Amino acid sequence: MIIRKYGISLVRLKKEHIELVRQKRNLAYIQDKMLYKKKINWFQQRRWFKQINNPNNLYLLIEYNNQFIGLINGKDIDFEKRTCEGGIFIWEKKYWETYIPVAASIILNDFNFFMANFKINYAKVLKSNRNAVQYNLIQGYRIVEEYSNGVVMMSLNKEDYVIKSAKLKKAIGSITKDNNPLSVNNFSFEDDDIKTMKLLYSGLPEDIQQLVYNQMKQKQ
């Protein structure tokens, strides 16, 4: 699956991508901001991918200027409660102070709230990572719990997101000249074979299944 908007492509993570992600995840300046700070070896990465390559997890590479620059996700998706836990990291430092990270988050949040009808997005970040905390706050997240290990739990509902994201979308739209809402026209399954489509997109709730039904039918 590929989602294209704001000049960015969000590309669903595949097996051939995981070594790149492992190498970038192990960079000292990325590792320092993560809850899990140990180096990740190849076997751990392969085991992790097997655990998350399913309909209950959505990991997407962030592609800009024909280069993968980061990873964004919604994991541990609960389709009954319509909740998930989000996360993002950008390994290309030159994009940290640009609109790209926020735009990637906007794309995924719009998908969650307006297309998949999610109710709440959660995020766990280190309280000491002030940039990450502030990054979430400007999107409408609220701190709902603080843990003794220095981690804070944040949550985002649709109502707060709509209010907080309005100015962000206006600014991003001004830069990219893209002011259209996210729609099925932004989605493509050109990089998925039938086996992958069935593994990752069959058995989803009916309303979400409709988002991919026509594309699945075309591949059969």
Residue pairs with C-beta under 8 A, 6 or more apart in sequence:
1 11
1 12
1 60
1 187
1 188
1 189
1 191
1 192
1 200
1 201
1 212
2 9
2 10
2 11
2 12
2 187
2 188
2 189
2 190
2 191
3 9
3 10
3 60
3 107
3 111
3 182
3 186
3 187
3 188
4 10
4 186
4 188
5 103
5 107
5 178
5 182
5 186
6 99
6 103
6 106
6 107
6 172
6 176
6 178
7 64
7 176
7 178
8 62
8 63
8 64
8 100
8 103
8 104
8 107
9 62
9 63
9 64
10 60
10 61
10 62
10 63
10 72
10 104
10 107
10 108
11 17
11 60
11 61
11 63
11 68
11 191
12 58
12 59
12 60
12 61
12 191
12 192
12 200
13 21
13 49
13 52
13 53
13 59
13 60
13 61
13 71
14 191
15 49
15 53
17 61
17 68
18 45
18 46
18 48
18 49
19 42
19 45
20 68
21 45
21 61
21 71
22 40
22 42
22 45
24 30
24 71
24 89
24 91
25 31
25 34
25 40
25 89
25 91
26 39
26 40
27 91
29 93
30 89
30 91
31 37
31 39
33 89
33 126
33 129
33 132
34 89
35 124
35 126
35 151
40 48
51 57
52 59
52 75
53 199
53 200
54 199
54 200
55 77
55 200
55 201
55 202
55 203
55 204
56 75
56 76
56 77
56 78
56 79
57 73
57 74
57 75
57 76
57 77
58 73
58 74
58 75
58 77
58 84
58 108
59 71
59 72
59 73
59 75
60 71
60 72
60 73
60 108
61 68
61 70
61 71
62 68
62 69
62 70
62 71
62 72
62 88
62 90
62 100
62 101
62 104
63 69
64 95
64 100
67 92
69 90
69 91
69 92
69 95
69 100
70 88
70 89
70 90
70 91
70 92
70 95
70 101
70 104
71 88
71 89
72 86
72 87
72 88
72 104
72 105
72 108
73 86
73 87
73 88
74 84
74 85
74 86
74 108
74 112
74 121
75 84
75 85
75 86
75 87
76 84
76 85
77 83
77 84
78 84
79 204
79 205
79 208
81 119
81 120
82 116
82 117
82 118
82 119
82 120
83 118
83 119
83 120
83 121
83 122
84 112
84 118
84 121
84 122
85 121
85 122
85 123
85 124
86 105
86 108
86 109
86 121
86 122
86 123
87 123
87 124
88 101
88 104
88 105
90 96
90 100
90 101
95 101
99 171
99 172
99 175
99 176
101 135
102 135
102 138
102 139
102 168
102 172
103 172
103 176
105 135
105 139
106 139
106 165
106 168
106 169
106 172
107 182
107 186
109 121
109 139
109 156
109 161
109 165
110 181
110 182
111 182
112 118
112 121
113 158
113 161
113 162
114 181
114 182
115 182
115 208
115 211
116 207
116 208
116 211
117 207
117 208
118 158
119 157
119 158
120 155
120 156
120 157
121 141
121 155
121 156
121 161
122 153
122 154
122 155
122 156
123 136
123 141
123 153
123 154
123 155
123 156
124 151
124 152
124 153
124 154
125 132
125 133
125 136
125 151
125 152
125 154
126 132
126 150
126 151
126 152
127 133
127 146
127 150
127 151
127 152
128 150
133 143
133 152
133 154
136 154
136 156
137 154
138 164
138 168
139 156
139 161
139 164
139 165
139 168
140 156
140 157
140 160
140 161
140 162
140 163
140 164
140 165
141 154
141 155
141 156
141 160
142 154
142 155
142 156
142 160
143 152
143 153
143 154
144 153
144 154
144 155
145 152
145 153
146 152
146 153
147 153
169 179
172 178
173 179
184 211
187 211
187 212
187 215
188 215
189 197
189 212
189 215
189 216
189 219
192 200
192 219
193 219
194 216
194 219
194 220
197 212
197 215
197 216
197 219
198 216
201 209
201 212
201 216
202 209
202 216
204 212
